[in-house]
Amino acid sequence: MTATARLTVEPGFGQDVARGLEALGHRLNRVGPLEGPSCSVQAIRVAENGMRIAGSDPRRDGWAAAW
């Protein structure tokens, strides 16, 4: 990460979360809903028992798969 890097956050995070992130040293780029360059996510969680659970941000077109 470079010194100019910023964490993009949408309004849904709330002011308490934003202030907490800033208190930890993060520089924030506040954007409106779905306005940031990467404001959606597809993720795969690996549970302790090895089961994989996939999820995709319902606000965008996308899929997540795990096997």
C-alpha positions as CSV (number, residue, x, y, z in Angstrom):
1,M,0.0,0.0,0.0
2,T,1.3,3.5,-0.8
3,A,1.1,6.6,1.4
4,T,-1.7,7.9,-0.8
5,A,-3.8,4.8,-0.6
6,R,-7.4,5.3,0.7
7,L,-10.0,3.0,1.9
8,T,-13.3,3.5,0.0
9,V,-16.3,3.4,2.2
10,E,-20.0,3.8,1.4
11,P,-22.5,5.5,3.6
12,G,-23.9,2.2,5.0
13,F,-20.7,1.9,7.2
14,G,-21.9,4.7,9.5
15,Q,-20.0,7.5,11.1
16,D,-18.9,5.5,14.1
17,V,-17.2,2.9,11.9
18,A,-15.6,5.6,9.7
19,R,-14.3,7.4,12.8
20,G,-12.9,4.1,14.2
21,L,-11.1,3.4,10.9
22,E,-9.6,6.9,10.8
23,A,-8.5,6.5,14.5
24,L,-6.6,3.3,13.3
25,G,-4.8,5.5,10.7
26,H,-6.8,4.7,7.6
27,R,-7.4,7.5,5.1
28,L,-11.0,7.3,3.8
29,N,-12.5,8.0,0.5
30,R,-16.2,8.5,1.2
31,V,-18.5,7.7,-1.7
32,G,-22.2,7.3,-2.4
33,P,-23.8,3.9,-2.7
34,L,-22.1,1.9,-5.5
35,E,-20.0,4.9,-6.6
36,G,-16.6,3.6,-5.7
37,P,-14.4,1.7,-8.1
38,S,-14.7,-1.4,-6.0
39,C,-17.9,-1.1,-4.1
40,S,-19.1,-4.7,-4.5
41,V,-17.7,-8.0,-3.4
42,Q,-17.8,-11.7,-4.1
43,A,-16.3,-13.8,-1.3
44,I,-15.6,-17.3,-0.2
45,R,-15.4,-18.2,3.5
46,V,-13.7,-21.4,4.5
47,A,-15.3,-22.6,7.8
48,E,-13.3,-24.4,10.5
49,N,-14.7,-27.8,9.3
50,G,-13.5,-27.1,5.7
51,M,-16.9,-26.2,4.3
52,R,-16.8,-23.4,1.8
53,I,-19.5,-20.8,1.8
54,A,-19.8,-18.4,-1.2
55,G,-21.6,-15.1,-1.4
56,S,-22.0,-12.3,-3.9
57,D,-23.1,-8.7,-3.5
58,P,-26.7,-8.6,-4.5
59,R,-26.4,-5.0,-5.7
60,R,-24.3,-5.9,-8.7
61,D,-24.1,-8.6,-11.3
62,G,-21.8,-11.3,-10.0
63,W,-21.5,-14.8,-8.8
64,A,-19.4,-16.6,-6.2
65,A,-18.8,-20.3,-6.2
66,A,-17.0,-22.7,-3.9
67,W,-16.3,-26.4,-4.1
